[in-house]
């Protein structure tokens, strides 16, 4: 089971790295300072809420991981939501990139849930 989870995490990280590489050097990724500040606060709040728990067994690890990933998904959705002020905003590079991350996170959560069931 550990090797399957490891492969899933490696795949998950690769998706993030590929998206980062795809977006590097793009000129149209700018967002205004107010939106950036709000997104930064959301990420900071997420980091502050992270807790360290004692993992006793694989079930504890899976449950913690699942809850973390669900919280992470909620954070990304919140950030995407602040980027939308008009219908045209749904076509910007940051919004599209976050849409890809949201789909990846949803799939990642589904994969973890399969291990738990």
C-alpha positions in Angstrom: 0.0 0.0 0.0 2.9 2.4 0.8 4.3 2.1 -2.7 0.9 2.9 -4.3 0.6 6.0 -2.1 4.1 7.0 -2.9 3.4 6.7 -6.7 0.3 8.8 -6.3 2.1 11.5 -4.4 4.9 11.5 -7.0 2.3 11.9 -9.8 0.6 14.6 -7.8 3.8 16.6 -7.4 4.6 16.1 -11.1 1.3 17.7 -12.1 2.1 20.7 -10.0 5.6 21.0 -11.4 4.4 20.7 -15.0 1.8 23.4 -14.4 4.4 25.6 -12.8 6.7 25.1 -15.8 3.8 25.8 -18.2 3.1 29.1 -16.5 6.7 30.3 -16.1 7.5 33.3 -18.2 3.9 34.1 -19.1 3.2 37.8 -19.2 -0.5 37.7 -18.5 -0.4 36.1 -15.0 -0.6 39.4 -13.1 -3.3 40.0 -10.6 -3.9 43.2 -8.7 -2.4 43.7 -5.3 -5.7 43.5 -3.4 -6.4 40.1 -4.9 -2.9 38.9 -4.1 -3.2 40.2 -0.6 -6.5 38.3 0.0 -5.0 35.1 -1.5 -2.0 35.4 0.7 -4.1 35.7 3.8 -6.1 32.6 2.8 -2.9 30.6 2.4 -1.5 32.0 5.6 -4.7 31.0 7.5 -4.5 27.5 6.0 -0.9 27.1 7.1 -1.8 28.4 10.6 -4.6 25.8 10.9 -2.2 22.9 10.1 -1.7 20.8 13.1 0.9 18.1 14.0 -0.7 14.9 15.1 0.8 11.6 16.2 0.3 9.0 13.5 -0.2 5.6 15.1 -1.0 3.6 12.0 -1.8 3.7 8.3 -5.5 4.5 9.0 -4.5 7.6 10.9 -2.2 8.6 8.1 -4.9 8.1 5.5 -7.5 10.0 7.4 -5.1 12.9 8.1 -4.0 13.0 4.5 -7.6 13.0 3.3 -8.6 15.8 5.6 -5.6 17.8 4.6 -6.3 17.4 0.9 -9.9 18.4 1.4 -8.9 21.5 3.2 -6.3 22.2 0.5 -9.0 21.9 -2.2 -11.3 24.3 -0.3 -8.4 26.8 -0.1 -7.7 26.6 -3.8 -11.4 27.0 -4.6 -11.6 30.1 -2.3 -8.6 31.6 -4.0 -10.1 30.9 -7.4 -13.3 32.6 -6.3 -11.6 35.8 -5.4 -10.1 36.0 -8.9 -13.6 36.3 -10.5 -15.1 39.7 -10.7 -16.4 39.5 -14.2 -17.3 36.7 -16.6 -14.1 37.5 -18.6 -12.1 36.6 -15.5 -12.9 33.0 -16.0 -10.7 33.0 -19.1 -7.5 34.4 -17.4 -4.4 32.3 -17.0 -4.5 32.3 -13.2 -8.2 31.2 -13.2 -7.5 28.5 -15.7 -4.4 27.3 -13.8 -6.4 27.1 -10.6 -9.2 25.2 -12.4 -6.5 22.6 -13.4 -5.3 22.4 -9.8 -8.9 22.0 -8.6 -9.5 19.0 -10.9 -6.2 17.5 -9.9 -7.0 17.9 -6.2 -10.5 16.4 -6.7 -8.9 13.3 -8.4 -6.2 13.1 -5.7 -8.9 13.1 -3.0 -10.8 10.4 -4.9 -7.7 8.2 -5.1 -7.1 8.6 -1.3 -10.7 7.8 -0.6 -10.3 4.5 -2.5 -7.5 3.5 -0.1 -9.7 4.2 2.9 -12.7 2.3 1.6 
